[in-house]
Amino acid sequence: MITYIKGDITFKSPSYIIMEANGIGYRVNISLNTYSALEKVNKGKILTYLLVREDAQTLYGFATDAERGLFLHLISVSGVGANTAQVMLSAMTPDEIRAAIIGEQLPILTKIKGIGTKTAKRIILDIKDKLAKESSGTPIAVTLSNNTMREEALSALLALGFNKSMAQRSLNRILKAKGDVENVETLIKLALKEMG
């Protein structure tokens, strides 16, 4: 297993890089998150995962150990291949994906190309507990770029003295059941009714 490659980046694109180490050029598939991290550098170290199949050997590269760890969890789910996991890591940051899985936020996961409701449910069912266990003790970043309403509602509920995890669960259930809520005030009222 190739754990990492250190060397010169001789070619960069949003989907793959070519990294030269000891005279050998390695083609490494990457996500947009990793591309962003490597965009301004010409040499460095990239963490890798070698996927060996009957017809191909493919290297996947990651800027951080957290991204590689999440990739490994995702490909362990039945029906989620390496390419799908790579698309997920390109669509959202690893923290956003973790938060969506732990928070059981199906609408967020199903917005990712290639992820249907069935696959999203399977991902949550298979790896939610593993991700929650890994991140216990450290706060989960739930600030998703397209979910500021949820974050504002959570802040308001915390200011009112509600327990953070109870408030998060309540907001997740409401957003899961109702989908889009018109505004923050409505979301807060619904959460207060549910927790009241």
VOSEKOL-249946 format. One line per field, with one value per residue: residue number from 1; residue in one letter; x, y, z of N, C-alpha, C, O in turn. Coordinates in nm, 2 decimals, decimal comma. Layout:
N
num: NUM;...
residuo: A;...
nc1: X;...
nc2: Y;...
nc3: Z;...
cac1: X;...
cac2: Y;...
cac3: Z;...
cc1: X;...
cc2: Y;...
cc3: Z;...
oc1: X;...
oc2: Y;...
oc3: Z;...
***
This chain:
196
num: 1;2;3;4;5;6;7;8;9;10;11;12;13;14;15;16;17;18;19;20;21;22;23;24;25;26;27;28;29;30;31;32;33;34;35;36;37;38;39;40;41;42;43;44;45;46;47;48;49;50;51;52;53;54;55;56;57;58;59;60;61;62;63;64;65;66;67;68;69;70;71;72;73;74;75;76;77;78;79;80;81;82;83;84;85;86;87;88;89;90;91;92;93;94;95;96;97;98;99;100;101;102;103;104;105;106;107;108;109;110;111;112;113;114;115;116;117;118;119;120;121;122;123;124;125;126;127;128;129;130;131;132;133;134;135;136;137;138;139;140;141;142;143;144;145;146;147;148;149;150;151;152;153;154;155;156;157;158;159;160;161;162;163;164;165;166;167;168;169;170;171;172;173;174;175;176;177;178;179;180;181;182;183;184;185;186;187;188;189;190;191;192;193;194;195;196
residuo: M;I;T;Y;I;K;G;D;I;T;F;K;S;P;S;Y;I;I;M;E;A;N;G;I;G;Y;R;V;N;I;S;L;N;T;Y;S;A;L;E;K;V;N;K;G;K;I;L;T;Y;L;L;V;R;E;D;A;Q;T;L;Y;G;F;A;T;D;A;E;R;G;L;F;L;H;L;I;S;V;S;G;V;G;A;N;T;A;Q;V;M;L;S;A;M;T;P;D;E;I;R;A;A;I;I;G;E;Q;L;P;I;L;T;K;I;K;G;I;G;T;K;T;A;K;R;I;I;L;D;I;K;D;K;L;A;K;E;S;S;G;T;P;I;A;V;T;L;S;N;N;T;M;R;E;E;A;L;S;A;L;L;A;L;G;F;N;K;S;M;A;Q;R;S;L;N;R;I;L;K;A;K;G;D;V;E;N;V;E;T;L;I;K;L;A;L;K;E;M;G
nc1: 0,09;0,06;0,12;0,18;0,30;0,58;0,71;0,77;0,50;0,40;0,20;-0,13;-0,48;-0,83;-0,93;-0,72;-0,37;-0,03;0,24;0,58;0,82;1,13;1,20;0,98;0,66;0,35;0,01;-0,25;-0,57;-0,78;-0,98;-1,19;-1,14;-0,89;-0,75;-0,78;-0,62;-0,37;-0,33;-0,16;0,09;0,40;0,54;0,54;0,37;0,15;-0,12;-0,22;-0,44;-0,44;-0,63;-0,70;-0,82;-0,95;-0,92;-0,78;-0,54;-0,57;-0,47;-0,57;-0,57;-0,51;-0,53;-0,55;-0,55;-0,79;-0,97;-0,89;-0,96;-1,24;-1,30;-1,23;-1,42;-1,65;-1,62;-1,65;-1,92;-2,19;-2,25;-2,14;-1,89;-1,54;-1,52;-1,77;-1,74;-1,53;-1,66;-1,84;-1,66;-1,57;-1,79;-1,86;-1,70;-1,49;-1,57;-1,83;-1,96;-1,94;-2,09;-2,34;-2,39;-2,38;-2,58;-2,80;-2,89;-3,06;-3,16;-2,94;-2,73;-2,85;-2,83;-2,59;-2,44;-2,52;-2,59;-2,86;-3,18;-3,19;-2,92;-2,81;-2,94;-2,84;-2,57;-2,58;-2,69;-2,49;-2,24;-2,27;-2,26;-1,99;-1,85;-1,95;-1,84;-1,57;-1,55;-1,62;-1,60;-1,48;-1,61;-1,86;-1,86;-2,12;-2,19;-2,31;-2,26;-2,49;-2,68;-2,74;-2,97;-3,04;-2,82;-2,85;-3,09;-3,02;-2,83;-3,00;-3,17;-2,98;-2,91;-3,15;-3,12;-3,14;-3,03;-2,75;-2,71;-2,97;-3,11;-3,00;-3,07;-3,35;-3,38;-3,27;-3,46;-3,69;-3,61;-3,57;-3,82;-3,99;-3,85;-3,78;-3,80;-3,97;-3,85;-3,61;-3,75;-3,98;-3,87;-3,75;-3,98;-4,11;-3,92;-3,92;-4,19;-4,16;-3,97;-4,08
nc2: -0,12;0,22;0,48;0,76;1,01;1,20;1,48;1,65;1,84;1,79;1,83;1,97;1,94;2,00;1,74;1,55;1,50;1,50;1,35;1,36;1,14;1,04;1,01;0,88;0,93;0,97;0,93;1,08;1,07;1,33;1,53;1,83;1,97;1,89;1,98;2,25;2,29;2,23;2,40;2,63;2,53;2,37;2,15;1,89;1,69;1,42;1,25;0,91;0,66;0,34;0,18;-0,13;-0,31;-0,57;-0,49;-0,25;-0,03;0,22;0,54;0,74;1,07;1,28;1,58;1,60;1,39;1,36;1,38;1,16;0,95;0,98;0,93;0,65;0,55;0,61;0,46;0,21;0,16;-0,01;0,01;0,26;0,37;0,44;0,66;0,79;0,86;1,04;1,24;1,32;1,43;1,64;1,80;1,89;1,99;1,78;1,81;1,91;1,70;1,50;1,63;1,63;1,36;1,26;1,43;1,33;1,45;1,42;1,57;1,74;1,56;1,43;1,63;1,61;1,52;1,21;1,09;0,94;0,91;0,66;0,57;0,77;0,73;0,47;0,53;0,69;0,51;0,31;0,44;0,64;0,60;0,53;0,76;0,94;0,84;0,87;1,15;1,22;1,43;1,63;1,92;1,91;2,04;2,21;2,41;2,45;2,56;2,61;2,63;2,83;2,93;2,72;2,73;2,99;2,96;2,76;2,91;3,09;2,93;2,82;3,06;3,09;2,91;2,64;2,29;2,21;1,97;1,86;2,07;2,07;1,81;1,84;2,05;1,92;1,71;1,86;1,99;1,77;1,65;1,85;1,97;2,25;2,54;2,84;3,07;3,19;3,25;3,09;2,84;2,84;2,86;2,62;2,44;2,51;2,44;2,16;2,09;2,19
nc3: 0,00;-0,09;0,11;0,12;-0,11;-0,18;-0,33;-0,65;-0,80;-1,11;-1,28;-1,27;-1,22;-1,16;-1,11;-1,11;-1,03;-1,13;-0,98;-0,92;-0,80;-0,71;-0,98;-1,09;-1,23;-1,08;-1,13;-0,97;-0,85;-0,74;-0,50;-0,52;-0,29;-0,21;-0,44;-0,41;-0,18;-0,29;-0,50;-0,51;-0,47;-0,57;-0,50;-0,26;-0,01;-0,05;0,08;0,03;-0,12;-0,25;-0,48;-0,58;-0,84;-1,05;-1,31;-1,30;-1,13;-0,91;-0,79;-0,52;-0,40;-0,11;0,08;0,35;0,65;0,76;0,54;0,39;0,57;0,58;0,32;0,31;0,49;0,34;0,10;0,21;0,23;0,10;-0,24;-0,28;-0,46;-0,53;-0,70;-0,66;-0,39;-0,42;-0,57;-0,38;-0,19;-0,33;-0,36;-0,11;0,20;0,41;0,68;0,65;0,53;0,72;0,93;0,80;0,78;1,04;1,15;1,02;0,78;0,52;0,29;0,23;0,17;-0,06;-0,25;-0,37;-0,66;-0,80;-0,57;-0,44;-0,26;-0,14;-0,14;0,02;0,27;0,32;0,36;0,59;0,77;0,77;0,84;1,03;1,31;1,34;1,26;1,44;1,68;1,63;1,63;1,88;2,16;2,02;1,87;1,62;1,31;1,20;1,03;0,74;0,41;0,26;0,46;0,65;0,78;0,95;1,13;1,24;1,37;1,56;1,71;1,83;1,98;2,16;2,29;2,42;2,62;2,57;2,55;2,35;2,19;2,20;2,08;1,83;1,73;1,73;1,54;1,31;1,28;1,22;0,98;0,82;0,81;0,71;0,51;0,32;0,51;0,56;0,69;0,94;1,19;1,18;1,18;1,43;1,60;1,54;1,64;1,91;1,97;1,93;2,12;2,35
cac1: 0,00;0,13;0,06;0,19;0,40;0,64;0,78;0,72;0,38;0,44;0,07;-0,24;-0,61;-0,92;-0,96;-0,61;-0,24;0,08;0,34;0,70;0,90;1,24;1,20;0,85;0,54;0,23;-0,12;-0,32;-0,70;-0,80;-1,11;-1,17;-1,09;-0,74;-0,70;-0,77;-0,50;-0,25;-0,34;-0,05;0,22;0,46;0,60;0,49;0,34;0,01;-0,16;-0,28;-0,50;-0,43;-0,74;-0,67;-0,93;-0,91;-0,88;-0,71;-0,49;-0,59;-0,43;-0,65;-0,48;-0,58;-0,45;-0,55;-0,58;-0,94;-1,03;-0,86;-1,03;-1,38;-1,31;-1,23;-1,55;-1,75;-1,61;-1,69;-2,06;-2,23;-2,31;-2,06;-1,76;-1,43;-1,56;-1,88;-1,68;-1,45;-1,75;-1,89;-1,55;-1,55;-1,91;-1,86;-1,58;-1,51;-1,65;-1,97;-2,01;-1,95;-2,20;-2,46;-2,42;-2,41;-2,71;-2,90;-2,95;-3,08;-3,17;-2,81;-2,66;-2,90;-2,80;-2,47;-2,46;-2,50;-2,64;-3,01;-3,23;-3,16;-2,78;-2,79;-2,99;-2,75;-2,45;-2,61;-2,71;-2,36;-2,12;-2,30;-2,20;-1,84;-1,81;-1,99;-1,74;-1,44;-1,55;-1,67;-1,51;-1,46;-1,74;-1,89;-1,89;-2,25;-2,21;-2,30;-2,27;-2,63;-2,77;-2,73;-3,09;-3,03;-2,72;-2,91;-3,19;-2,94;-2,78;-3,11;-3,21;-2,87;-2,93;-3,26;-3,08;-3,16;-2,91;-2,70;-2,74;-3,11;-3,16;-2,95;-3,16;-3,48;-3,37;-3,25;-3,59;-3,78;-3,57;-3,58;-3,96;-4,05;-3,76;-3,75;-3,88;-3,97;-3,76;-3,55;-3,85;-4,07;-3,79;-3,74;-4,11;-4,13;-3,83;-3,98;-4,30;-4,12;-3,89;-4,16
cac2: 0,00;0,34;0,57;0,89;1,04;1,33;1,51;1,76;1,82;1,83;1,86;1,99;1,97;1,98;1,60;1,47;1,56;1,40;1,38;1,29;1,11;0,96;0,98;0,82;1,02;0,90;1,00;1,07;1,13;1,41;1,60;1,97;2,01;1,87;2,07;2,39;2,29;2,22;2,49;2,72;2,47;2,29;2,03;1,86;1,55;1,39;1,12;0,83;0,53;0,26;0,10;-0,23;-0,39;-0,67;-0,43;-0,13;0,01;0,37;0,61;0,86;1,15;1,36;1,68;1,58;1,26;1,35;1,36;1,02;0,87;0,99;0,85;0,51;0,52;0,62;0,34;0,09;0,15;-0,09;0,10;0,38;0,34;0,54;0,78;0,85;0,92;1,15;1,34;1,38;1,51;1,76;1,88;1,94;1,97;1,66;1,84;1,93;1,57;1,44;1,69;1,59;1,22;1,25;1,50;1,26;1,55;1,36;1,67;1,79;1,45;1,40;1,74;1,57;1,44;1,06;1,04;0,94;0,90;0,52;0,57;0,86;0,65;0,36;0,60;0,73;0,39;0,23;0,50;0,75;0,57;0,53;0,90;1,01;0,79;0,94;1,29;1,25;1,51;1,75;1,97;1,88;2,17;2,19;2,52;2,42;2,68;2,64;2,60;2,94;2,94;2,62;2,78;3,10;2,90;2,69;3,01;3,15;2,83;2,82;3,18;3,08;2,82;2,50;2,21;2,22;1,85;1,85;2,17;2,02;1,70;1,89;2,12;1,81;1,64;1,95;2,01;1,64;1,63;1,96;2,02;2,39;2,62;2,98;3,17;3,15;3,26;2,98;2,72;2,85;2,83;2,48;2,38;2,54;2,35;2,02;2,07;2,24
cac3: 0,00;-0,09;0,21;0,07;-0,21;-0,16;-0,45;-0,73;-0,87;-1,24;-1,35;-1,18;-1,27;-1,05;-1,09;-1,08;-1,04;-1,16;-0,88;-0,95;-0,68;-0,75;-1,13;-1,13;-1,22;-1,03;-1,15;-0,84;-0,85;-0,62;-0,49;-0,54;-0,17;-0,22;-0,54;-0,35;-0,09;-0,36;-0,61;-0,52;-0,44;-0,68;-0,44;-0,13;0,02;-0,06;0,14;-0,08;-0,11;-0,37;-0,50;-0,67;-0,90;-1,15;-1,44;-1,28;-1,00;-0,91;-0,67;-0,48;-0,31;-0,01;0,14;0,50;0,70;0,78;0,42;0,35;0,66;0,54;0,19;0,34;0,54;0,24;0,01;0,28;0,22;-0,02;-0,35;-0,29;-0,51;-0,51;-0,78;-0,59;-0,27;-0,47;-0,60;-0,25;-0,13;-0,42;-0,35;0,03;0,28;0,49;0,80;0,61;0,50;0,85;1,00;0,74;0,81;1,19;1,17;0,93;0,69;0,39;0,18;0,20;0,10;-0,19;-0,34;-0,43;-0,79;-0,79;-0,44;-0,43;-0,12;-0,09;-0,11;0,14;0,39;0,35;0,41;0,73;0,85;0,78;0,90;1,12;1,44;1,33;1,25;1,57;1,77;1,59;1,66;2,02;2,23;1,94;1,82;1,48;1,23;1,13;0,95;0,60;0,33;0,22;0,57;0,75;0,86;1,06;1,22;1,31;1,46;1,66;1,80;1,90;2,08;2,26;2,37;2,51;2,72;2,54;2,54;2,21;2,12;2,19;1,98;1,69;1,70;1,70;1,41;1,21;1,26;1,15;0,84;0,75;0,79;0,64;0,39;0,33;0,60;0,50;0,75;1,07;1,29;1,17;1,22;1,58;1,65;1,52;1,73;2,04;1,99;1,95;2,25;2,46
cc1: 0,09;0,06;0,07;0,30;0,45;0,73;0,73;0,59;0,40;0,32;-0,04;-0,37;-0,71;-0,96;-0,84;-0,48;-0,14;0,19;0,46;0,78;1,00;1,23;1,07;0,74;0,42;0,11;-0,20;-0,46;-0,73;-0,94;-1,08;-1,11;-0,94;-0,68;-0,68;-0,65;-0,37;-0,23;-0,21;0,09;0,27;0,53;0,54;0,46;0,19;-0,02;-0,24;-0,35;-0,50;-0,55;-0,71;-0,79;-0,87;-0,86;-0,80;-0,65;-0,49;-0,55;-0,52;-0,57;-0,57;-0,49;-0,44;-0,58;-0,73;-1,01;-1,01;-0,95;-1,18;-1,40;-1,31;-1,36;-1,66;-1,75;-1,65;-1,84;-2,10;-2,30;-2,24;-1,92;-1,66;-1,47;-1,67;-1,83;-1,60;-1,54;-1,81;-1,79;-1,53;-1,67;-1,91;-1,73;-1,60;-1,59;-1,80;-2,03;-2,04;-2,07;-2,33;-2,50;-2,46;-2,55;-2,82;-2,97;-2,96;-3,08;-3,03;-2,73;-2,71;-2,88;-2,67;-2,50;-2,43;-2,55;-2,79;-3,05;-3,18;-3,01;-2,75;-2,83;-2,89;-2,62;-2,47;-2,62;-2,57;-2,25;-2,15;-2,24;-2,05;-1,79;-1,84;-1,88;-1,61;-1,44;-1,60;-1,56;-1,47;-1,59;-1,75;-1,92;-2,02;-2,28;-2,20;-2,33;-2,41;-2,73;-2,75;-2,85;-3,09;-2,94;-2,78;-3,01;-3,13;-2,89;-2,88;-3,16;-3,11;-2,88;-3,05;-3,24;-3,11;-3,03;-2,88;-2,74;-2,89;-3,17;-3,12;-3,04;-3,29;-3,48;-3,36;-3,38;-3,68;-3,74;-3,58;-3,73;-4,02;-3,97;-3,73;-3,85;-3,86;-3,86;-3,71;-3,66;-3,94;-3,99;-3,77;-3,87;-4,14;-4,05;-3,88;-4,10;-4,26;-4,05;-3,97;-4,23
cc2: 0,12;0,44;0,71;0,90;1,18;1,36;1,64;1,73;1,88;1,87;1,87;2,01;1,95;1,83;1,51;1,55;1,45;1,45;1,30;1,27;1,01;0,91;0,91;0,91;0,94;0,99;0,97;1,14;1,21;1,48;1,75;2,03;2,00;1,96;2,21;2,40;2,29;2,32;2,58;2,66;2,38;2,16;2,01;1,72;1,53;1,25;1,04;0,71;0,46;0,17;0,00;-0,31;-0,49;-0,60;-0,30;-0,11;0,16;0,43;0,73;0,93;1,25;1,46;1,66;1,43;1,25;1,32;1,21;0,93;0,87;0,91;0,70;0,46;0,51;0,50;0,21;0,06;0,09;0,01;0,23;0,34;0,46;0,67;0,86;0,92;1,04;1,27;1,41;1,47;1,64;1,85;1,95;1,92;1,84;1,69;1,86;1,79;1,49;1,49;1,64;1,45;1,20;1,31;1,44;1,36;1,50;1,46;1,72;1,69;1,43;1,51;1,71;1,48;1,29;1,00;1,05;0,91;0,76;0,52;0,66;0,79;0,54;0,42;0,63;0,61;0,32;0,30;0,61;0,72;0,58;0,68;0,98;0,97;0,86;1,08;1,32;1,33;1,64;1,79;1,94;2,02;2,15;2,31;2,49;2,54;2,72;2,63;2,71;2,95;2,84;2,67;2,90;3,05;2,83;2,80;3,07;3,06;2,81;2,94;3,17;2,97;2,67;2,42;2,20;2,09;1,83;1,94;2,12;1,91;1,75;1,96;2,02;1,74;1,73;1,96;1,88;1,62;1,73;2,01;2,16;2,46;2,76;3,07;3,12;3,15;3,14;2,85;2,72;2,81;2,68;2,40;2,39;2,45;2,21;1,99;2,11;2,14
cc3: 0,00;0,00;0,17;-0,03;-0,18;-0,28;-0,52;-0,80;-1,01;-1,33;-1,25;-1,26;-1,15;-1,02;-1,06;-1,09;-1,08;-1,06;-0,91;-0,82;-0,73;-0,90;-1,18;-1,12;-1,19;-1,07;-1,03;-0,86;-0,72;-0,62;-0,51;-0,41;-0,17;-0,32;-0,48;-0,26;-0,17;-0,48;-0,62;-0,49;-0,56;-0,63;-0,31;-0,11;0,01;-0,01;0,03;-0,03;-0,24;-0,38;-0,61;-0,71;-1,00;-1,27;-1,42;-1,14;-1,00;-0,78;-0,65;-0,38;-0,23;0,06;0,29;0,53;0,72;0,66;0,37;0,44;0,62;0,41;0,22;0,40;0,43;0,14;0,08;0,27;0,09;-0,12;-0,36;-0,33;-0,49;-0,58;-0,71;-0,46;-0,31;-0,51;-0,48;-0,19;-0,21;-0,40;-0,21;0,09;0,36;0,62;0,77;0,59;0,63;0,93;0,94;0,77;0,95;1,22;1,09;0,84;0,55;0,27;0,14;0,12;-0,04;-0,29;-0,42;-0,55;-0,76;-0,66;-0,43;-0,28;-0,06;-0,05;0,01;0,27;0,42;0,41;0,56;0,81;0,87;0,86;1,00;1,26;1,45;1,34;1,38;1,68;1,75;1,64;1,80;2,09;2,15;1,88;1,67;1,42;1,16;1,04;0,80;0,52;0,29;0,33;0,68;0,83;0,98;1,17;1,30;1,41;1,58;1,76;1,88;2,01;2,19;2,35;2,46;2,62;2,70;2,52;2,39;2,14;2,10;2,08;1,84;1,64;1,65;1,56;1,29;1,18;1,18;1,00;0,76;0,72;0,69;0,51;0,41;0,41;0,55;0,56;0,89;1,18;1,29;1,22;1,38;1,65;1,65;1,62;1,88;2,07;2,01;2,08;2,37;2,54
oc1: 0,18;-0,06;-0,03;0,38;0,37;0,81;0,66;0,56;0,42;0,33;-0,05;-0,37;-0,67;-1,01;-0,86;-0,48;-0,17;0,24;0,45;0,81;0,97;1,26;1,06;0,72;0,38;0,10;-0,23;-0,46;-0,70;-1,01;-0,97;-1,04;-0,86;-0,57;-0,58;-0,58;-0,27;-0,13;-0,17;0,19;0,19;0,57;0,49;0,52;0,11;0,05;-0,31;-0,33;-0,54;-0,56;-0,68;-0,86;-0,75;-0,76;-0,76;-0,70;-0,43;-0,58;-0,55;-0,50;-0,68;-0,37;-0,34;-0,64;-0,79;-1,11;-1,10;-1,00;-1,24;-1,50;-1,39;-1,41;-1,74;-1,85;-1,66;-1,89;-2,05;-2,39;-2,27;-1,84;-1,70;-1,44;-1,67;-1,86;-1,60;-1,51;-1,82;-1,82;-1,47;-1,66;-1,96;-1,65;-1,71;-1,67;-1,88;-2,15;-2,14;-2,15;-2,43;-2,61;-2,56;-2,62;-2,93;-3,09;-2,87;-3,02;-3,01;-2,66;-2,64;-2,91;-2,64;-2,58;-2,32;-2,54;-2,85;-2,96;-3,14;-2,98;-2,67;-2,76;-2,86;-2,56;-2,38;-2,56;-2,54;-2,18;-2,05;-2,17;-1,99;-1,69;-1,76;-1,84;-1,54;-1,33;-1,62;-1,44;-1,43;-1,67;-1,65;-2,01;-2,02;-2,39;-2,09;-2,42;-2,45;-2,85;-2,75;-2,84;-3,13;-2,96;-2,75;-3,02;-3,17;-2,90;-2,86;-3,18;-3,15;-2,86;-3,05;-3,33;-3,09;-2,93;-2,97;-2,80;-2,93;-3,25;-3,20;-3,08;-3,35;-3,57;-3,42;-3,41;-3,75;-3,83;-3,61;-3,76;-4,10;-4,03;-3,66;-3,97;-3,75;-3,79;-3,76;-3,66;-3,97;-4,05;-3,78;-3,87;-4,19;-4,09;-3,87;-4,11;-4,31;-4,07;-3,94;-4,30
oc2: 0,13;0,48;0,79;0,81;1,28;1,28;1,72;1,62;2,00;1,93;1,79;2,09;1,89;1,80;1,40;1,66;1,33;1,56;1,18;1,36;0,90;0,80;0,88;0,98;0,84;1,11;0,86;1,26;1,16;1,48;1,79;2,13;2,09;2,01;2,27;2,50;2,34;2,32;2,61;2,74;2,33;2,08;2,11;1,63;1,62;1,16;1,10;0,66;0,52;0,08;0,03;-0,37;-0,48;-0,65;-0,24;-0,17;0,23;0,38;0,80;0,88;1,29;1,43;1,69;1,36;1,14;1,25;1,15;0,83;0,76;0,84;0,63;0,36;0,42;0,44;0,11;-0,05;0,12;0,08;0,31;0,29;0,56;0,78;0,98;1,04;1,14;1,38;1,53;1,58;1,73;1,98;2,06;1,83;1,80;1,61;1,82;1,77;1,43;1,41;1,62;1,41;1,14;1,26;1,49;1,36;1,53;1,44;1,75;1,72;1,40;1,49;1,77;1,39;1,26;0,88;1,16;0,89;0,76;0,47;0,62;0,80;0,52;0,36;0,60;0,60;0,27;0,24;0,67;0,81;0,63;0,71;1,06;1,05;0,90;1,13;1,44;1,30;1,74;1,71;1,95;2,09;2,07;2,32;2,49;2,62;2,83;2,61;2,67;2,99;2,88;2,66;2,90;3,11;2,85;2,78;3,09;3,10;2,80;2,93;3,24;2,95;2,59;2,48;2,18;2,10;1,77;1,90;2,13;1,90;1,70;1,94;2,04;1,72;1,68;1,95;1,89;1,58;1,70;2,07;2,20;2,45;2,80;3,13;3,02;3,05;3,08;2,77;2,62;2,74;2,63;2,30;2,30;2,40;2,14;1,89;2,07;2,17
oc3: 0,08;-0,03;0,20;-0,04;-0,16;-0,32;-0,46;-0,85;-1,03;-1,43;-1,16;-1,35;-1,05;-0,91;-1,00;-1,15;-1,07;-1,07;-0,92;-0,75;-0,79;-0,93;-1,30;-1,02;-1,26;-1,03;-0,99;-0,88;-0,61;-0,72;-0,51;-0,41;-0,13;-0,30;-0,51;-0,25;-0,12;-0,54;-0,73;-0,47;-0,64;-0,71;-0,25;-0,17;0,05;-0,04;-0,05;0,08;-0,34;-0,30;-0,73;-0,63;-1,04;-1,33;-1,52;-1,04;-1,09;-0,67;-0,74;-0,29;-0,26;0,09;0,36;0,45;0,70;0,66;0,32;0,39;0,62;0,39;0,16;0,37;0,43;0,11;0,01;0,30;-0,01;-0,08;-0,45;-0,25;-0,43;-0,53;-0,71;-0,44;-0,24;-0,48;-0,47;-0,14;-0,16;-0,41;-0,20;0,05;0,39;0,66;0,85;0,63;0,65;0,98;1,01;0,79;0,98;1,30;1,10;0,84;0,46;0,17;0,02;0,02;-0,13;-0,41;-0,52;-0,54;-0,71;-0,64;-0,42;-0,20;0,05;0,05;0,10;0,37;0,54;0,50;0,64;0,92;0,98;0,93;1,05;1,31;1,54;1,41;1,43;1,76;1,85;1,68;1,83;2,08;2,21;1,83;1,59;1,47;1,06;0,99;0,75;0,55;0,29;0,31;0,80;0,95;1,09;1,29;1,42;1,52;1,70;1,88;2,00;2,12;2,31;2,47;2,57;2,71;2,79;2,49;2,30;2,03;2,00;2,00;1,75;1,53;1,55;1,48;1,19;1,06;1,09;0,92;0,64;0,60;0,60;0,42;0,50;0,40;0,51;0,48;0,94;1,27;1,40;1,29;1,44;1,75;1,75;1,68;1,95;2,18;2,10;2,14;2,49;2,64
***
